[in-house]
Amino acid sequence: MTRLLDFDTPSLVSLLPREAATALRQAATMVVYGDGALIFSRGDARPGLSFVRTGAVQIGNPGIDGSFVVTSVLGPGQCFGEMTLFGNLPRTHDSVAVGQTVIDHLTPAAYAAASAAHPAINQAILGMMARRIYALLEFSDDLRRLPLIVQLAKTLLRMASAGSRGTAVQANQEAIAATLGVSRVAIGTALATLEGQGLIKRGYGRVAIPDRAALQQWVADRTMLAPIDG
Protein backbone atom coordinates (compact mmCIF):
# COMPACT_ATOMS: atom_id res chain seq x y z
CA MET A 1 0.00 0.00 0.00
CA THR A 2 1.29 3.44 -0.91
CA ARG A 3 1.93 5.68 2.06
CA LEU A 4 -0.84 8.23 1.77
CA LEU A 5 0.32 11.71 2.62
CA ASP A 6 3.31 11.06 4.80
CA PHE A 7 4.44 14.28 3.03
CA ASP A 8 7.83 12.79 2.23
CA THR A 9 8.97 13.60 5.75
CA PRO A 10 11.73 11.38 7.15
CA SER A 11 10.92 8.89 9.85
CA LEU A 12 12.16 9.67 13.34
CA VAL A 13 14.16 6.45 13.40
CA SER A 14 16.03 7.47 10.23
CA LEU A 15 17.13 10.71 11.92
CA LEU A 16 18.55 8.99 15.00
CA PRO A 17 21.98 7.53 15.68
CA ARG A 18 21.73 3.77 15.93
CA GLU A 19 22.35 3.69 19.67
CA ALA A 20 19.60 6.26 20.30
CA ALA A 21 17.10 4.34 18.16
CA THR A 22 18.00 1.17 20.05
CA ALA A 23 17.50 2.94 23.40
CA LEU A 24 14.01 4.05 22.37
CA ARG A 25 13.03 0.56 21.30
CA GLN A 26 14.36 -0.97 24.50
CA ALA A 27 12.40 1.56 26.57
CA ALA A 28 9.16 0.86 24.71
CA THR A 29 6.38 -1.66 25.17
CA MET A 30 5.75 -3.64 22.00
CA VAL A 31 2.12 -4.37 21.04
CA VAL A 32 0.86 -6.35 18.04
CA TYR A 33 -2.39 -5.19 16.37
CA GLY A 34 -4.50 -7.04 13.85
CA ASP A 35 -5.72 -5.46 10.63
CA GLY A 36 -8.32 -2.77 11.37
CA ALA A 37 -7.62 -2.66 15.11
CA LEU A 38 -8.14 0.72 16.77
CA ILE A 39 -4.87 1.78 18.40
CA PHE A 40 -6.01 5.16 19.72
CA SER A 41 -9.25 7.08 19.25
CA ARG A 42 -10.00 10.77 18.89
CA GLY A 43 -10.16 12.39 22.32
CA ASP A 44 -7.93 9.81 23.99
CA ALA A 45 -6.00 11.74 26.66
CA ARG A 46 -3.33 9.14 27.36
CA PRO A 47 0.04 10.74 26.55
CA GLY A 48 2.87 8.88 24.87
CA LEU A 49 4.93 8.43 21.74
CA SER A 50 4.35 5.47 19.44
CA PHE A 51 6.58 4.05 16.69
CA VAL A 52 5.56 1.81 13.83
CA ARG A 53 7.91 -1.16 13.88
CA THR A 54 6.19 -3.15 11.11
CA GLY A 55 2.96 -2.70 9.19
CA ALA A 56 1.24 0.67 8.88
CA VAL A 57 -1.05 3.00 10.80
CA GLN A 58 -3.86 4.98 9.22
CA ILE A 59 -4.49 8.34 10.86
CA GLY A 60 -7.89 9.88 10.21
CA ASN A 61 -11.31 10.82 11.53
CA PRO A 62 -14.79 9.38 11.00
CA GLY A 63 -17.55 11.93 10.48
CA ILE A 64 -21.03 11.73 11.98
CA ASP A 65 -22.30 11.14 8.43
CA GLY A 66 -20.27 7.93 8.18
CA SER A 67 -17.49 9.40 6.04
CA PHE A 68 -13.84 8.90 6.92
CA VAL A 69 -11.14 11.42 6.06
CA VAL A 70 -7.60 10.05 6.05
CA THR A 71 -4.88 12.43 7.21
CA SER A 72 -1.94 10.10 6.69
CA VAL A 73 -0.76 6.52 6.62
CA LEU A 74 2.49 6.01 8.50
CA GLY A 75 4.92 3.20 7.80
CA PRO A 76 7.86 1.60 9.62
CA GLY A 77 10.06 4.07 11.53
CA GLN A 78 7.38 6.76 11.60
CA CYS A 79 6.00 7.94 14.93
CA PHE A 80 2.81 9.55 16.20
CA GLY A 81 1.53 10.97 19.47
CA GLU A 82 4.14 13.69 19.90
CA MET A 83 1.45 16.32 20.53
CA THR A 84 0.17 14.32 23.50
CA LEU A 85 3.70 13.95 24.83
CA PHE A 86 4.92 17.53 24.50
CA GLY A 87 1.67 19.51 24.47
CA ASN A 88 -0.36 17.44 26.95
CA LEU A 89 -3.13 17.51 24.33
CA PRO A 90 -5.78 14.86 23.65
CA ARG A 91 -5.51 12.93 20.43
CA THR A 92 -7.28 14.58 17.50
CA HIS A 93 -7.54 11.51 15.23
CA ASP A 94 -8.22 7.81 15.27
CA SER A 95 -5.22 5.61 14.57
CA VAL A 96 -5.99 2.25 12.99
CA ALA A 97 -3.72 -0.68 12.08
CA VAL A 98 -3.40 -1.46 8.36
CA GLY A 99 -2.58 -5.15 8.14
CA GLN A 100 -0.88 -6.83 11.07
CA THR A 101 1.05 -4.01 12.70
CA VAL A 102 3.63 -3.92 15.48
CA ILE A 103 3.85 -0.72 17.52
CA ASP A 104 6.42 0.34 20.10
CA HIS A 105 4.71 2.52 22.72
CA LEU A 106 6.67 4.83 25.02
CA THR A 107 5.19 6.38 28.15
CA PRO A 108 6.26 9.94 29.03
CA ALA A 109 8.54 8.55 31.75
CA ALA A 110 10.16 6.07 29.36
CA TYR A 111 10.71 8.77 26.75
CA ALA A 112 12.18 11.17 29.33
CA ALA A 113 14.67 8.56 30.52
CA ALA A 114 15.75 7.60 27.00
CA SER A 115 16.09 11.20 25.80
CA ALA A 116 18.05 12.20 28.91
CA ALA A 117 20.56 9.47 28.12
CA HIS A 118 20.59 10.33 24.39
CA PRO A 119 20.06 14.09 23.76
CA ALA A 120 20.04 13.44 19.99
CA ILE A 121 16.52 12.09 20.41
CA ASN A 122 15.04 15.50 21.26
CA GLN A 123 16.89 17.15 18.38
CA ALA A 124 15.59 14.54 15.96
CA ILE A 125 12.04 14.98 17.24
CA LEU A 126 12.25 18.74 16.69
CA GLY A 127 13.57 18.25 13.16
CA MET A 128 10.86 15.75 12.28
CA MET A 129 8.07 17.93 13.68
CA ALA A 130 9.38 21.00 11.84
CA ARG A 131 9.37 19.09 8.54
CA ARG A 132 5.83 17.83 9.12
CA ILE A 133 4.54 21.32 9.94
CA TYR A 134 6.34 22.72 6.88
CA ALA A 135 4.66 20.18 4.60
CA LEU A 136 1.27 20.55 6.25
CA LEU A 137 1.33 24.32 5.81
CA GLU A 138 1.81 23.86 2.06
CA PHE A 139 -0.92 21.22 1.95
CA SER A 140 -3.30 23.55 3.83
CA ASP A 141 -2.57 26.33 1.35
CA ASP A 142 -3.27 23.96 -1.53
CA LEU A 143 -6.69 23.10 -0.08
CA ARG A 144 -7.64 26.77 0.07
CA ARG A 145 -6.08 27.90 -3.21
CA LEU A 146 -6.09 25.13 -5.80
CA PRO A 147 -8.88 23.43 -7.74
CA LEU A 148 -9.42 19.77 -6.90
CA ILE A 149 -7.72 18.45 -10.04
CA VAL A 150 -4.47 20.26 -9.17
CA GLN A 151 -4.68 19.10 -5.54
CA LEU A 152 -5.12 15.57 -6.87
CA ALA A 153 -2.12 15.80 -9.18
CA LYS A 154 0.10 17.08 -6.36
CA THR A 155 -1.20 14.33 -4.08
CA LEU A 156 -0.45 11.65 -6.65
CA LEU A 157 3.11 12.95 -6.95
CA ARG A 158 3.50 12.83 -3.17
CA MET A 159 2.02 9.36 -2.97
CA ALA A 160 3.98 7.90 -5.87
CA SER A 161 5.94 4.93 -4.71
CA ALA A 162 9.65 5.50 -4.30
CA GLY A 163 10.11 1.82 -5.06
CA SER A 164 8.80 2.35 -8.58
CA ARG A 165 10.90 5.48 -9.13
CA GLY A 166 7.96 7.72 -8.44
CA THR A 167 5.87 6.45 -11.35
CA ALA A 168 2.97 4.67 -9.64
CA VAL A 169 0.50 5.02 -6.77
CA GLN A 170 -0.84 1.82 -5.23
CA ALA A 171 -4.22 3.08 -4.01
CA ASN A 172 -7.81 2.93 -5.20
CA GLN A 173 -10.16 5.85 -5.87
CA GLU A 174 -11.84 5.42 -2.49
CA ALA A 175 -8.54 5.82 -0.62
CA ILE A 176 -7.56 8.86 -2.67
CA ALA A 177 -11.00 10.41 -2.15
CA ALA A 178 -10.73 9.86 1.60
CA THR A 179 -7.30 11.46 1.60
CA LEU A 180 -8.63 14.66 0.02
CA GLY A 181 -11.97 14.58 1.82
CA VAL A 182 -14.11 14.52 -1.32
CA SER A 183 -16.42 12.02 -3.03
CA ARG A 184 -15.31 9.11 -5.20
CA VAL A 185 -17.30 10.65 -8.04
CA ALA A 186 -15.30 13.90 -7.83
CA ILE A 187 -12.01 11.99 -7.77
CA GLY A 188 -13.12 9.78 -10.64
CA THR A 189 -13.93 12.82 -12.75
CA ALA A 190 -10.58 14.48 -11.98
CA LEU A 191 -8.66 11.25 -12.68
CA ALA A 192 -10.47 10.89 -16.01
CA THR A 193 -9.45 14.42 -16.98
CA LEU A 194 -5.80 13.80 -16.10
CA GLU A 195 -5.89 10.51 -17.98
CA GLY A 196 -7.46 12.22 -21.00
CA GLN A 197 -4.47 14.58 -21.06
CA GLY A 198 -2.07 11.63 -20.98
CA LEU A 199 -0.70 12.56 -17.54
CA ILE A 200 -1.80 9.40 -15.71
CA LYS A 201 -3.11 5.93 -16.51
CA ARG A 202 -5.66 4.24 -14.27
CA GLY A 203 -5.52 0.56 -13.38
CA TYR A 204 -7.06 -1.74 -10.79
CA GLY A 205 -6.13 -0.26 -7.40
CA ARG A 206 -3.36 1.66 -9.08
CA VAL A 207 -2.61 4.97 -10.81
CA ALA A 208 0.44 5.06 -13.08
CA ILE A 209 2.35 8.25 -13.89
CA PRO A 210 3.91 7.65 -17.33
CA ASP A 211 5.98 10.84 -17.28
CA ARG A 212 6.61 12.21 -13.80
CA ALA A 213 8.37 15.32 -15.13
CA ALA A 214 5.38 16.15 -17.34
CA LEU A 215 2.96 15.89 -14.40
CA GLN A 216 5.27 18.00 -12.23
CA GLN A 217 5.37 20.68 -14.92
CA TRP A 218 1.58 20.54 -15.32
CA VAL A 219 1.24 21.15 -11.57
CA ALA A 220 3.86 23.92 -11.58
CA ASP A 221 1.98 25.76 -14.34
CA ARG A 222 -1.15 25.80 -12.15
CA THR A 223 0.21 26.22 -8.62
CA MET A 224 0.10 30.05 -8.66
CA LEU A 225 2.96 30.41 -6.17
CA ALA A 226 6.64 31.14 -6.68
CA PRO A 227 8.68 27.94 -6.30
CA ILE A 228 10.94 27.39 -3.30
CA ASP A 229 14.42 26.19 -4.13
CA GLY A 230 15.93 23.44 -2.03
SULQUI-V168796 format. One record per residue. N is the residue number from 1. RES is the residue in one letter. PHI is phi in whole degrees, -180 to 180 (NA if undefined). OMEGA is omega in whole degrees, 0 to 359 (NA if undefined). Layout:
n=N res=RES phi=PHI omega=OMEGA
n=N res=RES phi=PHI omega=OMEGA
This chain:
n=1 res=M phi=NA omega=177
n=2 res=T phi=-66 omega=177
n=3 res=R phi=-76 omega=181
n=4 res=L phi=-74 omega=171
n=5 res=L phi=50 omega=165
n=6 res=D phi=-85 omega=174
n=7 res=F phi=61 omega=178
n=8 res=D phi=58 omega=178
n=9 res=T phi=-83 omega=181
n=10 res=P phi=-69 omega=175
n=11 res=S phi=-72 omega=178
n=12 res=L phi=-62 omega=182
n=13 res=V phi=-60 omega=181
n=14 res=S phi=-68 omega=181
n=15 res=L phi=-90 omega=187
n=16 res=L phi=-99 omega=167
n=17 res=P phi=-59 omega=185
n=18 res=R phi=-57 omega=183
n=19 res=E phi=-67 omega=179
n=20 res=A phi=-71 omega=178
n=21 res=A phi=-62 omega=178
n=22 res=T phi=-64 omega=180
n=23 res=A phi=-62 omega=178
n=24 res=L phi=-64 omega=181
n=25 res=R phi=-65 omega=180
n=26 res=Q phi=-68 omega=180
n=27 res=A phi=-83 omega=187
n=28 res=A phi=-90 omega=171
n=29 res=T phi=-105 omega=182
n=30 res=M phi=-86 omega=178
n=31 res=V phi=-133 omega=178
n=32 res=V phi=-102 omega=180
n=33 res=Y phi=-119 omega=175
n=34 res=G phi=-80 omega=181
n=35 res=D phi=-57 omega=179
n=36 res=G phi=85 omega=181
n=37 res=A phi=-69 omega=177
n=38 res=L phi=-81 omega=181
n=39 res=I phi=-88 omega=172
n=40 res=F phi=-139 omega=177
n=41 res=S phi=-118 omega=176
n=42 res=R phi=-55 omega=180
n=43 res=G phi=94 omega=178
n=44 res=D phi=-61 omega=185
n=45 res=A phi=-97 omega=180
n=46 res=R phi=-70 omega=181
n=47 res=P phi=-82 omega=176
n=48 res=G phi=158 omega=179
n=49 res=L phi=-113 omega=183
n=50 res=S phi=-125 omega=179
n=51 res=F phi=-117 omega=173
n=52 res=V phi=-84 omega=177
n=53 res=R phi=-86 omega=174
n=54 res=T phi=-141 omega=181
n=55 res=G phi=87 omega=181
n=56 res=A phi=-154 omega=179
n=57 res=V phi=-128 omega=176
n=58 res=Q phi=-92 omega=179
n=59 res=I phi=-107 omega=181
n=60 res=G phi=-174 omega=182
n=61 res=N phi=-136 omega=172
n=62 res=P phi=-82 omega=176
n=63 res=G phi=-93 omega=180
n=64 res=I phi=-69 omega=177
n=65 res=D phi=-89 omega=179
n=66 res=G phi=93 omega=179
n=67 res=S phi=-75 omega=177
n=68 res=F phi=-137 omega=180
n=69 res=V phi=-104 omega=181
n=70 res=V phi=-86 omega=175
n=71 res=T phi=-89 omega=180
n=72 res=S phi=-164 omega=169
n=73 res=V phi=-126 omega=186
n=74 res=L phi=-102 omega=181
n=75 res=G phi=-107 omega=183
n=76 res=P phi=-55 omega=180
n=77 res=G phi=92 omega=178
n=78 res=Q phi=-78 omega=180
n=79 res=C phi=-127 omega=176
n=80 res=F phi=-151 omega=181
n=81 res=G phi=102 omega=184
n=82 res=E phi=-64 omega=179
n=83 res=M phi=-68 omega=177
n=84 res=T phi=-72 omega=184
n=85 res=L phi=-76 omega=186
n=86 res=F phi=-98 omega=182
n=87 res=G phi=-106 omega=183
n=88 res=N phi=53 omega=183
n=89 res=L phi=-107 omega=175
n=90 res=P phi=-69 omega=180
n=91 res=R phi=-71 omega=184
n=92 res=T phi=-96 omega=185
n=93 res=H phi=-138 omega=168
n=94 res=D phi=-75 omega=171
n=95 res=S phi=-123 omega=189
n=96 res=V phi=-129 omega=179
n=97 res=A phi=-70 omega=175
n=98 res=V phi=-111 omega=190
n=99 res=G phi=74 omega=176
n=100 res=Q phi=-64 omega=189
n=101 res=T phi=-131 omega=178
n=102 res=V phi=-111 omega=182
n=103 res=I phi=-119 omega=171
n=104 res=D phi=-100 omega=181
n=105 res=H phi=-103 omega=176
n=106 res=L phi=-116 omega=173
n=107 res=T phi=-74 omega=175
n=108 res=P phi=-55 omega=181
n=109 res=A phi=-66 omega=180
n=110 res=A phi=-67 omega=178
n=111 res=Y phi=-64 omega=182
n=112 res=A phi=-60 omega=181
n=113 res=A phi=-67 omega=182
n=114 res=A phi=-67 omega=182
n=115 res=S phi=-73 omega=175
n=116 res=A phi=-67 omega=179
n=117 res=A phi=-78 omega=183
n=118 res=H phi=-134 omega=182
n=119 res=P phi=-58 omega=178
n=120 res=A phi=-62 omega=180
n=121 res=I phi=-64 omega=180
n=122 res=N phi=-63 omega=179
n=123 res=Q phi=-64 omega=179
n=124 res=A phi=-66 omega=178
n=125 res=I phi=-60 omega=180
n=126 res=L phi=-61 omega=179
n=127 res=G phi=-63 omega=180
n=128 res=M phi=-64 omega=181
n=129 res=M phi=-65 omega=178
n=130 res=A phi=-62 omega=180
n=131 res=R phi=-66 omega=179
n=132 res=R phi=-65 omega=180
n=133 res=I phi=-63 omega=179
n=134 res=Y phi=-57 omega=181
n=135 res=A phi=-69 omega=181
n=136 res=L phi=-67 omega=177
n=137 res=L phi=-62 omega=178
n=138 res=E phi=-66 omega=179
n=139 res=F phi=-63 omega=178
n=140 res=S phi=-62 omega=178
n=141 res=D phi=-64 omega=178
n=142 res=D phi=-59 omega=182
n=143 res=L phi=-62 omega=181
n=144 res=R phi=-83 omega=193
n=145 res=R phi=-103 omega=193
n=146 res=L phi=-101 omega=172
n=147 res=P phi=-65 omega=185
n=148 res=L phi=-55 omega=185
n=149 res=I phi=-63 omega=179
n=150 res=V phi=-75 omega=174
n=151 res=Q phi=-57 omega=180
n=152 res=L phi=-62 omega=181
n=153 res=A phi=-61 omega=178
n=154 res=K phi=-64 omega=179
n=155 res=T phi=-66 omega=178
n=156 res=L phi=-62 omega=178
n=157 res=L phi=-64 omega=178
n=158 res=R phi=-67 omega=185
n=159 res=M phi=-80 omega=186
n=160 res=A phi=-55 omega=186
n=161 res=S phi=-67 omega=176
n=162 res=A phi=-64 omega=181
n=163 res=G phi=-68 omega=178
n=164 res=S phi=-109 omega=179
n=165 res=R phi=60 omega=175
n=166 res=G phi=71 omega=184
n=167 res=T phi=-116 omega=180
n=168 res=A phi=-154 omega=175
n=169 res=V phi=-121 omega=179
n=170 res=Q phi=-94 omega=180
n=171 res=A phi=-161 omega=178
n=172 res=N phi=-90 omega=183
n=173 res=Q phi=-62 omega=181
n=174 res=E phi=-63 omega=180
n=175 res=A phi=-66 omega=180
n=176 res=I phi=-67 omega=178
n=177 res=A phi=-62 omega=179
n=178 res=A phi=-65 omega=179
n=179 res=T phi=-63 omega=183
n=180 res=L phi=-96 omega=176
n=181 res=G phi=70 omega=179
n=182 res=V phi=-129 omega=182
n=183 res=S phi=-79 omega=175
n=184 res=R phi=-63 omega=180
n=185 res=V phi=-63 omega=180
n=186 res=A phi=-63 omega=179
n=187 res=I phi=-67 omega=179
n=188 res=G phi=-61 omega=178
n=189 res=T phi=-65 omega=180
n=190 res=A phi=-66 omega=178
n=191 res=L phi=-62 omega=180
n=192 res=A phi=-63 omega=179
n=193 res=T phi=-66 omega=179
n=194 res=L phi=-64 omega=179
n=195 res=E phi=-67 omega=179
n=196 res=G phi=-63 omega=178
n=197 res=Q phi=-91 omega=177
n=198 res=G phi=76 omega=184
n=199 res=L phi=-89 omega=177
n=200 res=I phi=-140 omega=173
n=201 res=K phi=-141 omega=182
n=202 res=R phi=-84 omega=174
n=203 res=G phi=-139 omega=181
n=204 res=Y phi=-71 omega=180
n=205 res=G phi=63 omega=187
n=206 res=R phi=-155 omega=172
n=207 res=V phi=-126 omega=179
n=208 res=A phi=-93 omega=176
n=209 res=I phi=-115 omega=185
n=210 res=P phi=-60 omega=182
n=211 res=D phi=-136 omega=184
n=212 res=R phi=-60 omega=181
n=213 res=A phi=-62 omega=180
n=214 res=A phi=-66 omega=179
n=215 res=L phi=-67 omega=177
n=216 res=Q phi=-61 omega=179
n=217 res=Q phi=-68 omega=178
n=218 res=W phi=-59 omega=178
n=219 res=V phi=-66 omega=182
n=220 res=A phi=-59 omega=181
n=221 res=D phi=-69 omega=185
n=222 res=R phi=-120 omega=186
n=223 res=T phi=-77 omega=175
n=224 res=M phi=71 omega=176
n=225 res=L phi=-132 omega=176
n=226 res=A phi=-67 omega=180
n=227 res=P phi=-68 omega=175
n=228 res=I phi=-106 omega=178
n=229 res=D phi=-76 omega=176
n=230 res=G phi=107 omega=NA
